[in-house]
């Protein structure tokens, strides 16, 4: 098998609104990390300090770490003032420190509607770069890293634009959160073939869902056009030491998240592990799983 330290994580709110159900399901599926986006029906932006402390305690009790905060920062119009997003980011960064992760997922902003004043592609990229730079400066003050996700409908939707943004933000604490399903959904069915050289070295996080453009269908890993098998091979060969975060969206998908249920997450985990086996890419087991084998 390829030499690898690939570790699995999962979006807990894809399993259940209830934190205990999220963590119990992760344990049952042998997944040692939680991608924190929403709990108790509340997006991370709306959690209280007491709730954040409760999350940290519950994760510690289940011996599950938080891989990343799946924040919605940057999922707002690029024409709106940046100050509110920076305020939201500061709140998320403080939360990240409390749940002991140094990685926060962010986005690249929505382009303006056609009826608004015309923006060229260069204008959009330049403004997104300026905003992401300001966000990285905020994160750097707290020793935190940001990962930029590609997503349909935002500035960073294609391989080309993702490359331009990552090259344009001259900050070492900005990495890339590669979502193969999102690339496939905008017609980038050869994103790994075409984009690995530019995006691979900056990839610090990976979301796992697949997509078939002809049917507009979100699918488990290996069943769509996201080139996930090739991505796994490239990650392993490069010595990638980040997470593969399951975000299946098998039952519903929306602007701020999706849902798969515990059964859907099991299907997604099985599909990913089967694909990893076919690609001869090894999984790094959770620490508690190793302890149980002694």
ROLORO-373770 format. One record per residue: y, z, x of N, C-alpha, C in turn; residue number from 0. Coordinates in steps of 0.2 Angstrom, whole numbers, plus 5000, padded with zeros to 4 digits. Each point is the difference from the previous one (the first is absolute). Example, Ala and Ser with C-alpha at 12.3 -4.5 7.8 and 13.67 -1.06 7.14 Angstrom:
# residues 2
    nc2    nc3    nc1   cac2   cac3   cac1    cc2    cc3    cc1    nr
   4972   5039   5066   5006   5000   4996   5006   5000   5004     0
   5005   4996   4998   5006   5001   5004   5005   5003   4996     1
This chain:
# residues 294
    nc2    nc3    nc1   cac2   cac3   cac1    cc2    cc3    cc1    nr
   4994   5000   5004   5006   5000   4996   5006   5000   5004     0
   5006   4998   4997   5006   5000   5004   5002   5007   5001     1
   5003   5001   5006   5003   5007   5002   5005   5001   4995     2
   5000   5006   4997   5005   5001   4994   5001   5007   4999     3
   5006   5002   4997   5001   5006   4997   5003   5000   4993     4
   4998   4995   4997   5002   4998   4993   4998   5006   4995     5
   5005   5003   4997   4999   5006   4996   5003   4998   4993     6
   4996   5002   4995   5002   4999   4993   5004   5005   4997     7
   5005   4998   4996   5004   5004   4996   5000   4997   4993     8
   5003   5003   4995   5001   4997   4993   5006   5003   4996     9
   5003   4996   4996   5005   5002   4996   4997   5004   4994    10
   5002   5007   5001   4997   5005   4995   5002   4998   4993    11
   5006   4998   4998   5001   4999   4993   4997   4994   4997    12
   4996   4996   5004   4996   4995   4998   4994   5003   4997    13
   4998   5006   5001   4994   5003   4998   5002   5004   4994    14
   5005   5004   5000   5002   5005   4995   5007   5003   5001    15
   5003   5002   4994   5006   5003   5001   4999   5007   5003    16
   4994   5003   4999   4999   5007   5002   4998   5000   5007    17
   5004   5005   5004   4999   5000   5007   4993   5002   5002    18
   4997   5005   4996   4993   5003   5002   4995   4994   4999    19
   5001   4996   4995   4995   4994   4999   5001   4995   5006    20
   5006   4999   5002   5001   4995   5005   4996   5003   5006    21
   5001   5006   5002   4997   5003   5006   4993   5000   5000    22
   4997   5002   4994   4993   5001   4999   4997   4993   5001    23
   5003   4995   4997   4997   4993   5000   5000   4998   5007    24
   5006   5001   5004   5000   4998   5007   4994   5003   5004    25
   4999   5006   4999   4994   5004   5003   4994   4997   4998    26
   4999   4998   4994   4993   4997   4998   4999   4993   5003    27
   5006   4997   5001   4999   4993   5003   5001   5000   5007    28
   5000   5006   5004   5000   5000   5007   5006   4997   5003    29
   5006   5001   4996   5007   4998   5002   5004   5006   5002    30
   5002   5000   5007   5003   5006   5002   5008   5000   5000    31
   5003   4995   4997   5007   5000   5000   5003   4998   4993    32
   5005   5003   4998   5004   4998   4994   5006   4996   5001    33
   5001   4995   4996   5006   4996   5000   5004   5003   4994    34
   5006   5003   5002   5003   5004   4995   5006   4996   4997    35
   4999   4998   4993   5005   4996   4997   5002   5003   4993    36
   4995   5004   4997   5002   5003   4994   4995   5005   4998    37
   5002   5006   4997   4995   5005   4998   5003   5003   4994    38
   4995   5002   4995   5002   5003   4994   5005   4995   4996    39
   4999   4994   5001   5004   4995   4996   5007   4999   5003    40
   5001   5003   5006   5007   5000   5002   5000   4996   5007    41
   5005   4995   5001   5000   4997   5006   5003   5005   5005    42
   4998   4999   5007   5002   5005   5005   5007   5001   5000    43
   5005   4996   4998   5007   5001   5000   5002   5006   4995    44
   4995   5001   4995   5002   5005   4995   4996   5007   5001    45
   4997   5000   5005   4996   5007   5001   5005   5005   5002    46
   4999   5006   4998   5004   5006   5002   4997   5003   5007    47
   5004   5004   5003   4998   5003   5006   4993   5004   4999    48
   5000   5004   4994   4994   5004   4999   4994   4995   4999    49
   5001   4994   4997   4994   4996   4999   4998   4997   5007    50
   5005   4998   5004   4998   4998   5007   4996   5005   5004    51
   5002   5006   4999   4996   5006   5004   4993   5000   4997    52
   4999   4999   4993   4994   5001   4997   4995   4994   5002    53
   5003   4994   5001   4997   4994   5003   4997   5002   5007    54
   5004   5002   5004   4998   5001   5007   4995   5006   5000    55
   5000   5005   4996   4995   5005   5000   4993   4997   4997    56
   5001   4996   4995   4994   4997   4997   4996   4995   5005    57
   5004   4996   5004   4997   4996   5005   4997   5004   5005    58
   5003   5005   5002   4997   5004   5006   4994   5003   4997    59
   5000   5003   4994   4993   5003   4997   4995   4995   5000    60
   5001   4994   4999   4995   4994   4999   4999   4997   5007    61
   5004   5002   5005   4999   4997   5007   5001   4992   4999    62
   5005   4999   4997   5003   4993   4999   5007   4999   5002    63
   5001   4996   5005   5007   4999   5003   5004   4995   4995    64
   5006   5000   5001   5004   4995   4997   5002   4994   5005    65
   4997   4994   4999   5001   4995   5004   5007   4997   5000    66
   5003   5000   4994   5007   4996   5000   5003   5003   4993    67
   5006   5000   5000   5004   5001   4994   5001   4993   4997    68
   4998   4998   4994   5001   4993   4997   5006   5000   4996    69
   5006   5001   5004   5006   5000   4996   5002   4994   4997    70
   5005   5000   4995   5002   4994   4997   5007   4998   5003    71
   5002   5003   5006   5007   4999   5003   5000   4992   5002    72
   5005   4997   4998   5001   4993   5001   4998   4995   4995    73
   4997   5003   4994   4998   4996   4994   5006   5001   4995    74
   5006   4997   5003   5006   5000   4996   5004   4994   5001    75
   5004   4998   4996   5004   4994   5001   5004   5000   5007    76
   5000   4995   5004   5004   5000   5006   5007   5000   4999    77
   5002   4998   4994   5008   5000   4998   5002   5007   4999    78
   4996   5005   4999   5002   5007   4998   5002   5004   5006    79
   5004   5005   5000   5002   5004   5006   4994   5003   5003    80
   5000   5000   5007   4994   5003   5003   5000   5008   5000    81
   5006   5003   4999   5000   5007   5001   4995   5004   4996    82
   4999   4998   4993   4994   5003   4996   4993   5000   5003    83
   4999   4994   5003   4993   4999   5003   5000   5004   5007    84
   5005   5001   5003   5000   5004   5006   4999   5008   4998    85
   5003   5001   4995   4999   5007   4997   4993   5001   4998    86
   4997   4995   4997   4993   5001   4998   4995   5000   5006    87
   5002   4996   5005   4996   5000   5006   5000   5007   5003    88
   5006   5003   5001   5000   5007   5003   4996   5005   4996    89
   5000   4999   4994   4995   5005   4996   4993   4998   5001    90
   4998   4994   5001   4993   4998   5002   4998   5002   5007    91
   5005   4999   5004   4999   5002   5007   4998   5008   5001    92
   5004   5004   4996   4999   5007   5000   4993   5002   4997    93
   4998   4996   4995   4994   5001   4997   4994   4998   5005    94
   5001   4995   5003   4995   4998   5005   4999   5005   5005    95
   5005   5004   5003   4999   5005   5004   4997   5006   4998    96
   5000   5001   4993   4997   5006   4997   4993   4998   4999    97
   4998   4994   4999   4993   4998   4999   4997   4998   5006    98
   5003   5000   5006   4998   4999   5006   4998   4993   5002    99
   5004   4995   4997   4999   4993   5002   5007   4998   5004   100
   4999   4995   5004   5006   4997   5003   5001   4993   4998   101
   4997   4998   4995   5000   4993   4998   5002   4999   4992   102
   5006   4996   4999   5002   4999   4993   5001   4993   4999   103
   4997   4997   4995   5000   4993   4998   5007   4999   4996   104
   5003   4994   5002   5006   4998   4997   5000   4992   4998   105
   5005   4998   4997   5000   4993   4998   5007   4997   5002   106
   5000   4993   4998   5006   4996   5003   5005   4998   4995   107
   5000   5002   4994   5005   4999   4995   4999   4994   4996   108
   5002   5000   4994   4999   4994   4995   5006   4996   5002   109
   4999   4993   5000   5006   4995   5000   5003   5000   4994   110
   5007   4998   5000   5004   5000   4994   4997   4994   4995   111
   5001   5001   4994   4999   4995   4995   5004   4994   5001   112
   4997   4994   4998   5003   4994   5001   5007   4999   4997   113
   5002   5004   4995   5007   4999   4997   5005   5004   5004   114
   4997   5005   5004   5005   5003   5005   5003   4996   5005   115
   5005   5002   5004   5003   4996   5005   4994   4997   5005   116
   5001   4994   5002   4994   4997   5004   4999   5004   5007   117
   4994   5001   5001   4998   5003   5007   4995   4995   5003   118
   5002   4998   5006   4995   4996   5004   4994   5005   5002   119
   4995   4996   5003   4994   5004   5003   5003   5004   5006   120
   5004   4997   5003   5003   5004   5006   5004   5006   4998   121
   5004   4999   4995   5003   5006   4997   4996   5006   4998   122
   4994   4998   4997   4995   5005   4997   4997   5003   5006   123
   4998   4997   5005   4997   5002   5006   5004   5005   5004   124
   5006   4998   5001   5005   5004   5004   5002   5006   4996   125
   5001   5000   4994   5001   5006   4996   4994   5005   5000   126
   4994   4997   4999   4994   5004   5000   4999   5004   5007   127
   5002   4996   5006   4999   5002   5006   5005   5006   5001   128
   5006   4999   4998   5005   5006   5000   4998   5006   4997   129
   4997   4999   4994   4998   5006   4996   4994   5003   5003   130
   4995   4996   5002   4994   5003   5003   5002   5004   5007   131
   5005   4997   5003   5002   5004   5007   5003   5006   4998   132
   5005   5001   4995   5003   5006   4998   4994   5005   4998   133
   4995   4998   4996   4994   5004   4998   4996   5002   5006   134
   4999   4996   5005   4997   5002   5006   5004   5005   5004   135
   5006   5000   5000   5004   5005   5004   5000   5006   4996   136
   5000   5001   4994   4999   5006   4996   4993   5003   5002   137
   4995   4996   5000   4993   5002   5002   4999   5003   5007   138
   5004   4996   5004   4999   5002   5007   5003   5007   5002   139
   5005   5002   4996   5003   5007   5000   4995   5005   4999   140
   4995   4998   4996   4995   5005   4998   4993   4999   5004   141
   5000   4995   5005   4994   4999   5003   4995   4996   4996   142
   5002   4996   4995   4996   4997   4995   4999   4993   5001   143
   4995   4997   4998   4999   4992   5000   5000   4997   4993   144
   5003   4994   5000   4999   4997   4994   4996   4994   5000   145
   4996   4998   4995   4996   4994   5000   5003   4995   4994   146
   5001   4994   5002   5003   4996   4995   4994   4996   4997   147
   5000   5000   4993   4994   4996   4996   5003   4994   4998   148
   4996   4995   5001   5001   4993   4997   4998   5001   4992   149
   5005   4997   4996   4998   5000   4993   5004   4994   4996   150
   4996   4998   4995   5003   4994   4996   5007   5002   4997   151
   5005   4995   5000   5006   5002   4997   5005   5003   5004   152
   4998   5003   5006   5005   5003   5004   5002   4995   5006   153
   5004   5002   5004   5002   4996   5006   4994   4999   5004   154
   4997   5005   5002   4994   5000   5004   4994   4998   4996   155
   4999   4993   4998   4995   4998   4996   4995   4995   5004   156
   5003   4997   5005   4996   4995   5003   4999   5002   5007   157
   4995   4997   5004   4999   5001   5007   5006   4999   5004   158
   5004   4995   4998   5006   4998   5004   5005   5005   4999   159
   5002   5002   4994   5005   5005   4999   4998   5007   5003   160
   4994   5002   5000   4998   5006   5003   5001   5000   5007   161
   4998   4994   5003   5001   5000   5007   5008   5000   5002   162
   5004   4997   4996   5007   5000   5001   5003   5007   5000   163
   4998   5004   4995   5002   5007   4999   4998   5004   5005   164
   4994   5000   5002   4997   5004   5006   5003   4999   5006   165
   5001   4993   5002   5004   4998   5006   5007   5002   5000   166
   5003   5000   4994   5007   5001   4999   5002   5008   5000   167
   4995   5004   4998   5002   5007   5001   4998   5003   5006   168
   5004   5001   5005   4999   5002   5006   4999   5008   5001   169
   4995   5002   4996   4998   5007   5000   4993   5001   5001   170
   4998   5004   5005   4993   5001   5002   4996   5004   4994   171
   5004   5003   4996   4996   5004   4994   4999   4996   4994   172
   5001   4994   5000   4998   4995   4995   4994   4996   5001   173
   4995   5001   4996   4994   4996   5001   4999   4996   4993   174
   4994   4997   5000   4998   4996   4994   4994   5003   4997   175
   5001   5000   4993   4994   5002   4995   4998   4993   4997   176
   4994   4998   5003   4997   4993   4998   4997   5001   4994   177
   5002   4996   4994   4996   5000   4994   4998   4993   4999   178
   4993   4999   5001   4997   4993   5000   5000   4998   4993   179
   4999   5004   4995   5001   4998   4993   5007   4997   4998   180
   5005   5004   5002   5007   4998   4999   5001   4993   5003   181
   4998   4999   5006   5001   4993   5003   4997   4995   4996   182
   4993   5001   4998   4997   4995   4996   5003   4998   4994   183
   5003   5005   4997   5003   5000   4993   5006   4995   5000   184
   5003   4999   5006   5006   4995   5001   4998   4994   5003   185
   4993   4998   5000   4998   4994   5003   4998   5000   5007   186
   5001   5006   5004   4999   5000   5007   4992   5002   5001   187
   4996   4995   4999   4993   5001   5000   4997   5000   5007   188
   5004   4998   5005   4998   5000   5007   5005   5005   5004   189
   5002   5005   4997   5005   5005   5003   4997   5002   5007   190
   4994   5002   5000   4997   5003   5006   5000   4994   5006   191
   4998   4994   4998   4999   4995   5005   5007   4998   5002   192
   5005   5000   4995   5007   4997   5002   5004   5006   5003   193
   4999   5006   4998   5005   5005   5001   4998   5006   5005   194
   4993   5000   5002   4998   5005   5005   5004   5001   5006   195
   5001   4994   5003   5004   5001   5007   5007   5003   4999   196
   5003   4999   4995   5007   5003   4999   4999   5007   4997   197
   4996   5001   4995   5000   5006   4996   4995   5005   5002   198
   4994   4997   5003   4995   5005   5003   5002   5005   5004   199
   5004   4999   5006   5002   5005   5004   5005   5005   4997   200
   5003   4999   4994   5004   5005   4997   4997   5003   4994   201
   4993   4999   4999   4997   5002   4994   4998   5008   5002   202
   5002   5004   4996   4999   5007   5001   4996   5003   4993   203
   5000   4996   4995   4997   5003   4994   4997   4994   4996   204
   4995   5001   4996   4997   4994   4997   4998   5002   4993   205
   5002   4997   4995   4998   5001   4993   4994   4995   4998   206
   4995   5002   4997   4994   4996   4998   5000   4999   4993   207
   5001   4994   4998   4999   4997   4994   5000   4992   5001   208
   4996   4996   4996   4999   4993   5001   5003   4997   4994   209
   5001   4993   5000   5003   4997   4995   4998   4992   5000   210
   4999   4998   4993   4998   4993   5000   5006   4996   4996   211
   5003   4996   5003   5006   4997   4997   4999   4996   4994   212
   4994   4996   5000   4999   4995   4995   4999   5004   4993   213
   4998   5006   5000   4998   5004   4994   5005   5006   4999   214
   5005   5001   5005   5004   5005   5000   4997   5007   5000   215
   4994   5001   5003   4996   5005   5000   5000   5005   5006   216
   5001   5006   4999   4999   5005   5005   4993   5002   5001   217
   4997   5000   5006   4993   5000   5001   4999   5005   5006   218
   4993   5003   5000   4998   5004   5006   5000   4996   5006   219
   5000   5003   5006   5001   4997   5006   4994   4995   5001   220
   5002   4994   5003   4995   4995   5001   4999   4995   4995   221
   5003   5001   4994   4998   4996   4994   5006   4995   4999   222
   5006   5001   5003   5005   4996   4999   5002   4996   5006   223
   5007   4998   5001   5003   4996   5005   5004   5003   5005   224
   4999   5007   5000   5004   5004   5005   4998   5000   5007   225
   4994   4996   5002   4997   5000   5007   4999   5007   5002   226
   4998   5005   4996   4999   5007   5002   4995   5000   5005   227
   4994   4996   5000   4995   5001   5005   5003   4998   5007   228
   5004   4995   5000   5003   4998   5007   5005   5005   5002   229
   5004   5003   4995   5004   5005   5002   4997   5006   5003   230
   4994   5002   4997   4997   5006   5003   4997   4998   5007   231
   4998   4994   5001   4998   4998   5007   5005   5000   5005   232
   5006   4998   4998   5006   5000   5005   5002   5007   5001   233
   5001   5004   4995   5002   5007   5001   4995   5004   5005   234
   4994   4999   4998   4995   5003   5005   5000   4998   5007   235
   5001   4994   5001   5000   4997   5007   5007   5002   5003   236
   5005   5001   4996   5006   5002   5003   5001   5008   5001   237
   4995   5004   4998   5000   5007   5001   5004   5003   4995   238
   5001   4997   4994   5004   5004   4995   4997   5007   4999   239
   5005   5004   4999   4998   5007   4999   5003   5003   4994   240
   5002   4996   4995   5003   5002   4994   4995   5000   4995   241
   5003   5000   4993   4995   5001   4994   5000   4993   4997   242
   4994   5000   4996   4999   4995   4995   5000   5004   4993   243
   5006   4999   4997   5001   5003   4994   4998   4996   4994   244
   4995   5003   4996   4998   4996   4994   5005   5001   4994   245
   5002   4994   4998   5005   5000   4994   4998   4994   4996   246
   4994   5002   4996   4996   4994   4997   5004   4997   4994   247
   5004   5004   4996   5003   4997   4994   4995   4996   4995   248
   4994   5003   5000   4994   4997   4996   5001   5000   4993   249
   5004   5005   4997   5000   5000   4993   5007   4999   4997   250
   5005   5001   5005   5007   4998   4998   5004   5000   5006   251
   5006   4996   5000   5004   5000   5005   5007   4999   4997   252
   5005   5004   5004   5007   5000   4997   5005   5000   5006   253
   5006   5000   4998   5006   5000   5005   4999   5006   5005   254
   4998   5006   4997   5000   5006   5005   4993   5002   5001   255
   4995   4997   4999   4994   5002   5001   4994   4997   4996   256
   4994   5002   5001   4995   4998   4996   4994   5005   4998   257
   4995   4998   4997   4995   5005   4998   4993   4996   5001   258
   4995   5004   5002   4993   4998   5001   4995   5005   4997   259
   5002   5006   4999   4996   5005   4998   4995   5002   5006   260
   4996   5006   4999   4996   5002   5005   4994   4995   5001   261
   4998   4997   4995   4995   4994   5000   5002   4994   5004   262
   5006   4998   4998   5003   4994   5004   5001   5002   5007   263
   5002   5006   5002   5001   5001   5007   4993   5000   5003   264
   4995   5002   4997   4993   5000   5003   4998   4993   5001   265
   5002   4995   4996   4998   4993   5000   5004   4997   5006   266
   5007   5002   5001   5004   4998   5005   4997   5002   5007   267
   4999   5007   5000   4997   5002   5007   4994   4997   5002   268
   4995   4999   4995   4994   4997   5002   5001   4993   5002   269
   5005   4996   4997   5001   4993   5002   5003   5000   5007   270
   5005   5004   5002   5002   5001   5006   4995   5001   5005   271
   4996   5005   4999   4995   5002   5005   4995   4995   5001   272
   4998   4996   4995   4996   4995   5000   5002   4994   5005   273
   5007   4999   4998   5003   4995   5004   5001   5002   5008   274
   5001   5006   5001   5001   5002   5007   4993   5000   5003   275
   4994   5001   4997   4994   4999   5003   4998   4993   5001   276
   5002   4995   4996   4999   4993   5001   5004   4998   5006   277
   5006   5002   5001   5004   4999   5005   4999   5003   5007   278
   4995   5005   4999   4998   5004   5006   5006   5004   5003   279
   5003   5003   4995   5006   5005   5001   4998   5007   4998   280
   5001   5004   5005   4997   5007   4998   5006   5004   4997   281
   4998   5005   4996   5004   5005   4997   5000   5007   5004   282
   5006   5002   5001   5000   5007   5003   5000   5005   4994   283
   4994   5004   5000   4999   5005   4995   5005   5006   5000   284
   5002   5003   4994   5004   5006   5000   4997   5005   5004   285
   5005   5004   5003   4997   5006   5004   4996   5004   4996   286
   5001   5002   4994   4995   5004   4996   4993   4997   4999   287
   5000   4994   5000   4994   4996   4999   4995   5001   5007   288
   5004   5000   5006   4996   5001   5006   4998   5007   5000   289
   5004   5005   4998   4998   5007   5000   4994   5001   4996   290
   4999   4997   4994   4995   5001   4996   4993   4997   5003   291
   5001   4995   5004   4994   4997   5003   4997   5005   5006   292
   5004   5005   5002   4998   5004   5006   4994   5005   4997   293
